[in-house]
C-alpha cells in the first residue's frame, strides 16, 4: 500500500509521484538536499549553512521527512538528518542537466533576438 492507495491503483501511484515531487518543489528544500549530499547534518548545521531561522528549516525538513526523503537519527540531544535514499542525488543530477539544457536553449534564443535587434538597428 502507498498511503491509503493500493499499489495496483494507477491513479494512486500518480498521486504518490506528484506528492513526492511537490516535496521537492521549494528552494530551501532543494538547498537542504544539496547540503545533505555532503553527509548527515543537524538543524543547527543547516541553519549555519543556509542562514534561515531554525523554525523555517525544521518546517522544510518536516515536509521532506513526511515524504520519506530524509530520515533522522538522534545523537544525544541533537537530531541528525540524512537523505533516506542516495538515488535521490541521481534524480537531482538529471534534473540539473535538464535545466541546463533548457537554459542553454533560452540563452541561444536571446542571442538570436539580440542579433536581430542589432541588425534591425543598423539597417
PLY file of the C-alpha trace (Angstrom):
ply
format ascii 1.0
element vertex 123
property float x
property float y
property float z
element edge 122
property int vertex1
property int vertex2
end_header
0.00 0.00 0.00
1.07 3.58 -0.73
-0.67 5.80 1.81
-4.31 4.73 1.55
-3.94 3.57 -2.07
-3.32 0.06 -3.37
-0.14 -0.48 -5.38
-2.14 -1.61 -8.42
-4.10 1.66 -8.41
-2.64 3.74 -11.30
-4.29 6.95 -10.10
-2.97 6.39 -6.59
0.52 5.83 -7.96
0.33 9.05 -9.97
-0.82 10.88 -6.84
2.07 9.39 -4.87
4.53 10.55 -7.54
3.01 14.04 -7.63
3.26 14.34 -3.83
6.89 13.21 -3.96
7.77 15.88 -6.50
5.77 18.51 -4.57
8.02 17.78 -1.60
10.99 18.78 -3.75
9.29 21.92 -5.04
10.74 24.50 -2.67
14.07 26.35 -2.95
15.01 25.77 0.69
14.23 22.05 0.46
16.45 21.79 -2.62
19.21 23.65 -0.75
18.85 21.29 2.22
19.20 18.29 -0.07
22.24 19.83 -1.75
23.83 20.26 1.68
22.91 16.73 2.76
24.69 15.40 -0.31
27.87 16.02 1.68
26.62 13.86 4.54
24.30 13.97 7.54
23.73 17.35 9.24
21.87 18.76 12.23
19.33 21.58 12.07
21.98 23.88 13.55
24.47 22.98 10.85
21.83 23.50 8.18
20.91 26.84 9.75
24.55 27.96 9.68
24.88 26.99 6.02
21.54 28.43 4.86
21.17 31.39 7.17
17.45 30.82 7.74
15.71 30.60 11.12
15.64 27.14 12.71
11.83 27.11 12.57
11.90 27.54 8.77
14.48 24.81 8.36
12.55 22.49 10.68
9.36 23.13 8.72
11.04 22.22 5.43
12.68 19.17 6.99
9.23 18.11 8.20
7.95 18.12 4.62
10.94 16.08 3.45
10.56 13.69 6.37
6.83 13.31 5.65
7.64 12.07 2.15
10.39 9.77 3.47
13.01 11.78 1.57
15.08 12.37 4.70
15.44 10.27 7.81
16.62 11.16 11.27
18.97 9.81 13.88
19.23 11.08 17.44
22.71 11.70 18.81
22.23 12.78 22.40
20.06 15.88 22.23
20.86 16.52 18.57
18.78 15.22 15.68
20.82 14.42 12.58
19.21 14.42 9.14
20.30 12.36 6.17
18.86 11.59 2.76
16.95 8.33 3.04
17.80 7.06 -0.46
21.04 8.26 -2.10
19.46 7.63 -5.53
17.73 10.96 -4.93
21.00 12.69 -5.80
20.96 10.96 -9.20
17.45 12.35 -9.73
18.67 15.84 -8.81
21.64 15.47 -11.16
19.35 14.50 -14.05
17.11 17.48 -13.25
20.19 19.71 -13.23
21.17 18.50 -16.72
17.61 19.10 -17.98
17.58 22.62 -16.51
20.97 23.40 -18.06
19.72 22.22 -21.44
16.60 24.40 -21.21
18.61 27.39 -20.05
21.13 26.91 -22.87
18.27 26.87 -25.38
16.87 30.07 -23.84
20.27 31.76 -23.97
20.60 30.81 -27.65
17.18 32.32 -28.38
18.09 35.52 -26.53
21.28 35.80 -28.58
19.22 35.48 -31.76
16.85 38.21 -30.55
19.81 40.46 -29.70
21.40 39.81 -33.09
18.09 40.55 -34.79
17.71 43.83 -32.89
21.28 44.87 -33.68
20.72 44.02 -37.36
17.46 45.99 -37.44
19.14 48.99 -35.84
21.90 49.17 -38.41
19.56 48.88 -41.41
0 1
1 2
2 3
3 4
4 5
5 6
6 7
7 8
8 9
9 10
10 11
11 12
12 13
13 14
14 15
15 16
16 17
17 18
18 19
19 20
20 21
21 22
22 23
23 24
24 25
25 26
26 27
27 28
28 29
29 30
30 31
31 32
32 33
33 34
34 35
35 36
36 37
37 38
38 39
39 40
40 41
41 42
42 43
43 44
44 45
45 46
46 47
47 48
48 49
49 50
50 51
51 52
52 53
53 54
54 55
55 56
56 57
57 58
58 59
59 60
60 61
61 62
62 63
63 64
64 65
65 66
66 67
67 68
68 69
69 70
70 71
71 72
72 73
73 74
74 75
75 76
76 77
77 78
78 79
79 80
80 81
81 82
82 83
83 84
84 85
85 86
86 87
87 88
88 89
89 90
90 91
91 92
92 93
93 94
94 95
95 96
96 97
97 98
98 99
99 100
100 101
101 102
102 103
103 104
104 105
105 106
106 107
107 108
108 109
109 110
110 111
111 112
112 113
113 114
114 115
115 116
116 117
117 118
118 119
119 120
120 121
121 122
